[in-house]
Amino acid sequence: MNKKIVHTNRKAFHDYTIYEKYVAGIVLTGTEIKSVRKNAVNLKDSYARIEKGEVFLYGCHISPYEQGNRYNHKPDRIRKLLLNRKEILKLEIKIKKEGYTIIPTEMFFMNGLAKLEIGLAKGKKLYDKRESIAKKSQNRDIQRQMKR
């Protein structure tokens, strides 16, 4: 599998604890795919929602294509995600019962097709964020000491 990462949502890993990950296709127009190929994507405040048995991506900003003229897309439009029916039902059950949210973690190209990695996540509390920052700094210190 040939995988080229376009954008990683680092804020998602800071604000959420991600439990499961799924790979979904994403429905894009012609100018959108050209902008994605130029890495003009921002997943920072985006999330996904299940409506009528389909998954939609909200808040994903794909910049307008420079040579797109009047056929250009709206940067913040709602985009459909492509998942299997079983995966959608599994996600829907976990969201309703356990209070998870669907957060996009990474956009990439796999064999020429745009894909989105979504994670089933729960929001971190402030003390959890502090704890994860402390762990990262401890790991960094250990790595520095090991180099010496």
VENGINOR-V84679 format. One record per helix or strand of 2 or more residues. SS is the DSSP state (A for helix, B for strand). FROM is the first residue (numbers start at 1). TO is the last residue. If there is no record, write none. Layout:
ss=SS from=FROM to=TO
ss=SS from=FROM to=TO
This chain:
ss=B from=3 to=8
ss=A from=10 to=15
ss=B from=16 to=26
ss=A from=30 to=37
ss=B from=41 to=42
ss=B from=47 to=51
ss=B from=54 to=58
ss=B from=61 to=62
ss=A from=69 to=71
ss=B from=79 to=82
ss=A from=85 to=98
ss=B from=101 to=110
ss=B from=113 to=123
ss=A from=126 to=147
